[in-house]
Amino acid sequence: MCRFPLDEGLEPAYYFDRHPTREDGMRRTPAQSEAVSKLIAALYGIAEGRDWFVAANFATFRTSNPKEYPLVPDVTVFKSISLQKLDQKNLRSWKMALPNRPLPDIVFEVSHPRNSYTDLYENPQVYREAGIKEYFAFDPHRPLYWERTEALVGWRNSAGGQTEEISPNAAGWLWSEKLASWVAAEDGQLKFYDAEGKTRPIKADWYLK
């Protein structure tokens, strides 16, 4: 028997399923909102026809503790999950204590003026400890709010628990093993390219105009 109250009859309800997180109370800038929307659109295009789940501002709980404070990345990507599309749309959060709930494969943070320090200096360790293999942080503002000179930074976590910052290529792109794509910061948004440098997704209309 479930120890927690059910959320609309679907699954156990945790405290932060029904109460706001710090992230909920942080108003997005126009640049941040646009970048998140275009990122989601691009990832949906890349995920088309695959058993992937892409979500924005989606809480992930790692334990069965109903009062756990969740991870809430701006964008989360799960690959090869067994949940049906309708079940995905009905979820209010991702509870890893339940069956068939793997770790996110990759997360993105699109920085806000109030959390740019966290995105650069705290989240790499937070996501490493959570077991998430890749993390990208992006500042869409001009001038940049954070103290780095580049708008896009990424980290990869090894099976041995080590974190390494992803080195850019000559164009400043970062390679994502999980997406099998180059990730590039261009025109205030994140864009994706395959190993040959061709745009992903192929359908340009996945990028919101």
N, C-alpha and C positions, 0 to 999 in steps of 0.2 A: 504493500500500500504506500502511496506517495505521502511523504511527511509534510509537504508544503501545500498551500491552497492552489487550486488549479487556475490558470489564467485563461478565462473564457473556454474552459473545458479542453484546452489543447495540451498544456504541459504545466509543470510547477511554476508558480509565480514567485520570482525573487523580488526583494525590496525595490531594487532600482528598475524593475519592469514597470513599476507604478509611481515612481518618484523621480524627479529630475536629477540628472548627473551634472557635474560642473560643465561638461561639454554642452549640455542642453541650454545652459544659460549664457553661453558665449555667442554673441551676435556676430555673424559673418560679415566681412567686408564685401563689397560688390566684386572685387577681384577674386576673393576666395570662393564666393558662391559660383561664379562663372567657371573657375578652374575645376571645382569639384564636379559640376554638372557635365563639363566636357570630358573629364576623366572617366566618369561613370559611363557616358555614352561610348567612348572609345573601348572601354573594357567589355561592355556588352557586345560590341561588334567583334572583338577578338574571341569572346566566349561563345559566339553563335554556333549552335550545333554541338556544343560540348556540355558535359555534365559539370558545369561550373556554377557557382553562386557568387554574385557580386552585390554588395550592399554598401550603403552610405550611412555613416554615423550609427553603426550597428553594434550594440553591446555584446561582448563576449565574456562569459563567465567560465572560469577554469575549474571551479570546485562545486561541490554540492551545498556549500554554505549559502543560504538564501539571503544573507546580508553582505555578501562579498561585493566589493566595489569593482565594476567591470572595466575591461579594456574597451575604449570607444574610439577607434581610429576613424578618420574622415572617410576612408574607403577600405573595404576588406574584400579579399578574393579567396574563395575556397574552390579547390579543384577536385573533380572526380568524387562528388558526394552523391548519395543515393536518394536524397529527399526529392519528392516530386515538386514540380514548379509551383503548384497551388500551395503545397505545404510550406515552401520557401516564402511565398508572399504573405502567409498568415503568421509567420514567426515574429515575435516581438524582441527576441534576443537569441543568442547562440549559447546553449548550455552544454558544456563539454562533458558533464557528468551523465548526460542522457546517452542512449545508444546511438551509434552512427553519427557522432559529432566530432569529427577530426579537428585538429588545429587549423586556423587560417594558414594559407600558403604564403600570402604576401599582404602587407598593409601599406597604405599611403597616408601621410599627413600633409595637408595643405595648410601652411602656417598662417596663423592669425597674429597680429601684433602682440597679443597677450601671452601667446604660448610658443613663440619662436625659440626661446631658450630651451624649453622642455623638449621640443621636437628635435633639436640638435644634440643636446647633452644628456638628457634623461631617458628619452624613449628608446634609443639604441639598446641600452641595458635592460629596460623594461621588457621590450619585445624579445630580446635574447633569452631572458629568464623565463618568458612564457613559452619558448620553444618555436617561435615564428622564424622562418628561415630568411626572409627578405623584408626589408623595411626601406621605404623611400620617403624623404621629406622634400617639400617643394615650397618655395616662397614666390607667389605670383605677383607680388607688388613691385612697383618701380617708383622710387628706389627700393631696394630690398630692406625689409625690416630686420632681418638677422644680420649677424656680423660676418658671415661668409661672403666671399666675392662671387660664388657661383649660386645659381637659383635652385639647383637640384643636387641633393646629396643622398647616397644610398649605402646600406650596410647589408652584409651577408653573414649569416650565422652558420658555423660548421657543425658537423655531428659531434665534434669534441667540445662544443660549448664556447668556441672562440668567435669573436666578432671582428670582422674586417671591413673597413670602409672600401666601397667599390671604386676602383680607379676609372676615370673617364677615358674615352678614346680621344683622338685628335680633335673631333668635333664637339667634345664635351658630353657625349652620350654615355649612359651607364648601361651595362648589360645585365638584364634580369634572366637568371637561369630558370626561374619559375614560369616566366611568361615566354621564354625563348625569344626575347625581343630586346632591342635597344630602347631605352627610355630617354627622351630628350625634352628639355625645357625650351619651348619656342612660343613666342607671341603670347606670353602669359598663360600658357596651358602646357600640359604634358602630352607628348605625342610618342608614337611607338613605331619602330621600324624592325623588319626582319634582319637576318644575318647578312643579307645582300644589300641592305639599305632601302628596301621598298617599304612604303607606308603600310602600317597595319592599324586598323582593319582595312581591307581593300575598298570596302564601300565607304566613300568619303562622307556619305550622309549620316554615318554614325557620329560624326563630329557635329555638335550643335552649331548652327550658324547664328 
